[in-house]
Amino acid sequence: MKFVVSSMELLGHLQAISRVISNKNTLPILDNFLFSLEDGILEITSSDLESTLVTHIQLDNTEGSGAVAIPARLLSDTLKEFPEIPLNFEVNPDNLMVVIQSENGKFSIPGQNGAEFPQMPVIKDDQKQTLELEQEVLLSGISKSLFATADDELRPVMNGIYMELSPDDITFVASDAHKLVRYKRTDASAGSASSFILPKKPASLLKNILPREENKVVLEFDDRNASFTLTNYKLVCRLVEGNYPSYNSVIPSDNPYKMSIDRLAFYNTLKRVSVFSNQASNLVKLSLTGNQLNISAQDIDFSISATERLSCQYEGEDMEIGFKSTFLIEILANLASDDVVLEMSDPTRAGILLPSTTENENEDTLMLLMPMMINA
């Protein structure tokens, strides 16, 4: 088989799908890209068995058809060094040697039998559920929640994004037991109520390729796998098995104390003050009095401390509450509004952070953070 392809276009597609390839593959064939050529369409696949990402390029100059596995790192590293030029690929069907020719050079890479590459999982027709999602809805849901997923080998259900579909809305939930994100969209819905847990790795792959998408994304899933079909890409992944915990039960409903504050000022102050916190706990203390917030941190081991004062709008009694600064900074970085609202009930119960205003009336963002004990 032969084909001519733009070096930069090919590299762009390979870089997008190379993120799937694991450093510790159980099958050596998975260290390769699978190139399949048929009817002028070059289809390139990468997989780690759990997730498979396919991209395709429409080519004008092709000859023959077939499939060959080409070493991923060697090909990517070679293409990075080319300017924007056409490259001629020719695969010898007898020994699977791949010869790449440019205007001034020739590069030979040994290929492998494409038939050895694992087959893509198939969504079962009798269980399949299908819906179309706006690219922006899926990207926002993943971007807002991905940071809150856990790395917990004992509870794998926490290591992904829980997608809850209903005829009224779609909800994205992620939690690591310290922080929780619930992002709801009322401008997207499904025909019937259903749910699944999308693992962290395919979620981050989607976060990477969705910004290039302009059309709707077709989502199909059954009890084991899900597929996301974009214009130039298709991702199929195995879902996390198990039941997601009842997240609504941990969100406190009665929070009489409310603080409204400039998000960026709060964020920057926390980043400065948290440098002085104990490295093991990262504890920062928030002291609320009237319309004033004092943020303080100390590390007794090194005799260092910091405190900074900010103006805010606060309704409620004077309060002191402690949070892990790294988690609080992360949450503020993922809220989009100019001002944020922190709702609390007492120093031992979770604080809820909300955007004070939202640009999109169809989205509902809630972020929750468990407090830390303040040692007297």
VENFENPE-V981623 format. One line per field, one symbol per residue. ss: DSSP state (~ for helix, > for strand, _ for the rest). psi: psi as a letter, one per 30 degrees, with the letter a starting at -180 (. if undefined). Layout:
ss->???
psi->???
//
This chain:
ss->_>>>>>~~~~~~~~~~~~_________~~~~>>>>>>>__>>>>>>>___>>>>>>>>___>>__>>>>>>~~~~~~~~~_____>>>>>>_____>>>>>____>>>>>_>>~~~____________>>>>>_~~~~~~~~~~~~~~_______~~~~>>>>>>____>>>>>>___>>>>>>>________>>>>>>~~~~~~~~~~~~~____>>>>>___>>>>>___>>>>>>________~~~~______>>>>>>~~~~~~~~~~~~________>>>>>>>__>>>>>>>>~~~_>>>>>>>>_>>>___>>>>>>~~~~~~~~~_____>>>>>>______>>>>>_______>>>>>>>__>____
psi->kklklkeeeeeeeeeefffeklfikfkfffglkjkkkkhgkjkkkllgeekkkklkkkkejlkalakkkkkeeeeeeeeffkajlkkjkkkjfeggkjkkkaeflkkkkklljfffkkkkkkkkeffkkklkkkeeeeeeeeeffeffllijffifffgakjjjklfelkkkkkkgfelkkjjkkfgkllelkllljkleeeefeeeefeffkfllkjkklafelkkjjaeglkkklklkklkkljffffjkfjifkkkklkeeeeeeeeeeeffglkfefhkkkkkkjbhkkkkllljeeghklkkkklklkkjllkkkkkljeeeeeeeefgkfleklkjklelfflkkkkkkelkejffkjkkkkkkllkjk.
//
